[in-house]
C-alpha cells in the first residue's frame, strides 16, 4: 500500500498488524470508534537509528517535516493533586506548557512529566509515545493545526514504527480537547 505522506517501504492498515503494536495501542485500534475508520490508521516500519528529526525526514521524506506531530506527557499540579495529560502538537512547534496546558488543566504549575512517569503510566517507549491507547480518563490536548492536516505522522508506542493518522481522528480520541495555539513557534 502506498503511504499518503512520506516515503516508506511498508505501509499497513493498523488493524492488519496489531502484533506490531504494543498492547495499549493494539487494544485502542481494536476498539476504535469514530467517523474515521480504523483501516485509515496506518502503521509504517521505521528504523530507530533514524529517529532524529533531520535524519528522519532526509530518509523518509521532506514532506514529513510539516506533517509530523509529537505526543508529550505533561503533569499539571494544583494543591497536592497531579493530573497527567498528553499533548499533541506539530513537530515544528513546541507545546505551550506554561500557558495553554496549565490553563486547560486548571493547574497552578505544569511541566513535562519525567521520562519514568511518562513511560510507566502509558506503557509506551520513550520517543514513541502516541495519543492512541493512553490510559482511561487522560485529557488529550490537541493543537488545532494537527486536526487540520489530511494525515499526520505520530509515534506508535514503540521507537520502531510510526502511525499515519488522519488529522480529524485526533479530535475524536477519548478525552480529546482541540486547542488553538497549543503548539507555538
Secondary structure as GFF3:
##gff-version 3
##sequence-region A 1 185
A	DSSP	beta_strand	11	13	.	.	.	ID=ss1
A	DSSP	three_ten_helix	14	16	.	.	.	ID=ss2
A	DSSP	three_ten_helix	18	20	.	.	.	ID=ss3
A	DSSP	alpha_helix	23	30	.	.	.	ID=ss4
A	DSSP	three_ten_helix	38	40	.	.	.	ID=ss5
A	DSSP	beta_strand	42	44	.	.	.	ID=ss6
A	DSSP	three_ten_helix	48	50	.	.	.	ID=ss7
A	DSSP	alpha_helix	53	60	.	.	.	ID=ss8
A	DSSP	alpha_helix	64	67	.	.	.	ID=ss9
A	DSSP	beta_strand	69	78	.	.	.	ID=ss10
A	DSSP	beta_strand	81	90	.	.	.	ID=ss11
A	DSSP	beta_strand	94	95	.	.	.	ID=ss12
A	DSSP	pi_helix	97	101	.	.	.	ID=ss13
A	DSSP	alpha_helix	102	105	.	.	.	ID=ss14
A	DSSP	beta_strand	109	112	.	.	.	ID=ss15
A	DSSP	alpha_helix	115	122	.	.	.	ID=ss16
A	DSSP	beta_strand	139	143	.	.	.	ID=ss17
A	DSSP	alpha_helix	144	147	.	.	.	ID=ss18
A	DSSP	beta_strand	152	155	.	.	.	ID=ss19
A	DSSP	beta_strand	162	165	.	.	.	ID=ss20
A	DSSP	alpha_helix	167	170	.	.	.	ID=ss21
A	DSSP	beta_strand	176	179	.	.	.	ID=ss22
A	DSSP	beta_strand	183	184	.	.	.	ID=ss23
###
